[in-house]
Amino acid sequence: MVKKEIITITGFPGSGKSSTADGVAKALGFQRFSSGDFMRQIAIDRKISLNELSVLAERDTTVDESIDNAVKKAGKMDKVVIDSRLAFHWIPNSFKVYLDLPLEIAKERISHNLKTNTLRQESEGQTDVDEVYKKIVARLESEKKRYKELYNIDHTDKTNFDLVIDTNKNNLEQVVNVIVSEYKKWREKI
């Protein structure tokens, strides 16, 4: 049986998961799924911010179940790039990529993205850099706590991944090229 061709990308907020996943999918001719966009839409539909949704998810497991089920469904596709915090966990036979980035740079990138992306503005409701920083830290703490309690995993443990890339030291084109190259090597081994 031939294994499905799936790349899962996770990483630090602001590390470029969405842009990287778009670039990798385009380079390989794969489909694309973003759990972040899915989660943002849930927040918009509920008329709350993304951080409020994260806090709600600490009490209401149906939030994470909904997101997890969408990721699992995407994992049944072939030739797909999935950007998601937990896709590496739900799709263990995927090529697992972690994008790393120092927190200070992450807050600047996210602030810039908020100013140019309507979906992010609606779901996160803030463009002030210091507020963005506080929200990043709060969201990371919330996710780390929830995922430990729900699944006994640490989604920031880089040993879970086949490839770790510092997106501060590599531009988007370089990151995409490294992932595509390493993915092809990985595919040859399986």
Secondary structure, DSSP 8 states (H G I E B T S, - for coil): -----EEEEEESTTS-HHHHHHHHHHHHT-EEEEHHHHHHHHHHHHT--HHHHHHHHHH-HHHHHHHHHHHHHHTTSSSEEEE-SSHHHH-TTSEEEEEE--HHHHHHHHHHHHHH-HHHHHHH----HHHHHHHHHHHHHHHHHHHHHHHS--TT-GGG-SEEEETTTS-HHHHHHHHHHHHHHHHHH-
